[in-house]
Amino acid sequence: MNVRRLIPTAALAGAVALAATALTACSGASAAGGGKDGRLDVMASFYPLQYLAEQIGKDHVQVTTLTKPGVEPHDLEITPKQTARLGESDVVLYLKTLQPAVDKAVAQAGVKNTVDAATLTKLEKHAASGHDGHPAGGDEHGEAGADPHVWLDPRKYAEIAQGVGAALEKADPAHAADYKKNTDDLLAELTALDTEYKNGLGSTASKTFITTHAAFGYLAERYGLDQEGISGVDPESEPSPARMKDLQAIAKEDNVSTVFFETLASDKTAKTLAADTGLKTDVLDPLEGITDKSQGADYFEVMRSNLKNLQKALGTK
C-alpha cells in the first residue's frame, strides 16, 4: 500500500510566497487588468488551472485555455498564434512537465507574468504499480520523472488554489479583497471534498484499483489506496504483455472487481483486461478536461462521481 505522507501545515502559507515569486508584477495598465473590457486577461494551460482562475477571479478576469475540451492535454501541440497569444496575456498559469509543448511555448513567448503550479506544491514520483513486479510503460514523466497529476488530491489542489489567488492579487491589486474572499471560499469547498473522500474511502473492502492511466497516485496516497495503472502516467504508453499478466494476477489476489477507463484516452486496453479477467468496467476521470461525456459539469461534480465509482468498485467491509 502506498505510504500516506502528510502535507505540512506551512505548505499553504508557502504557496502564497511561491506564487508571489513566480509572478513578475505587470506594469502600467496591464497590472490593473489589460483586457479590452478592463478585466485581467488570464491564459490557463488546461482545465484544472482554468477552473481555479475562473472560481477565484470570477467577474474580474477573462480566462482562456490552451487545451480545448476533448483534447488530451499530454499530447497538446501549440500553434504560433497561440504562442503569440501567450505573450499578450496578463497572467499565464501552467504546470511544468505536464505539457512539454506548453513549456516550450512559454519559453519562446518570453512571458514574464507566469505561475508554474508545480512550484506551489510538492511533486513526487509515483510508480504505476503498488505491487512488486513488472512496471507499466511510461512511468517517467518530464525531466525529473515527477507525477504532475496533483489536482486529483484536494489538499494539494488547495495549495495550488491559494498560490493562484495570491498571483491574481499581485497582478490586480485593486480587486485583491475579492480574490482573497473567493480563494477562501474555494479552500473551504476543497476541505469539505477532502473530508468526503477520507470518510468515503476509510473502510473499503479492497484497497486496490486498476485504471488505464496512472494519474491517481496522489489520490491513492492521500486516502490509503493502491493504484495499479495499465499504462504509466502517460496515457498513450503501451503496457507490456508481462504487465497485463501481472494485472490479471493482482486482480485475483486483491479481489478487484472493476477496471477503470477515462473519457479522453482510449479504453481499448481496459476493456481487453476486463474481458480477460471477467471484471466490470467503469469511469475514473483524471479531470484533465470537461466534455459532454464527463460525469459532471465541473471539478467538484466529477470528483464526487469518481468517489462514488471508487466506493462501488472497492466495496465496504
Order of alpha helices (4+ residues) and beta strands (2+ residues): alpha-beta-alpha-beta-alpha-beta-alpha-beta-alpha-alpha-beta-alpha-beta-alpha-beta-alpha-beta-alpha
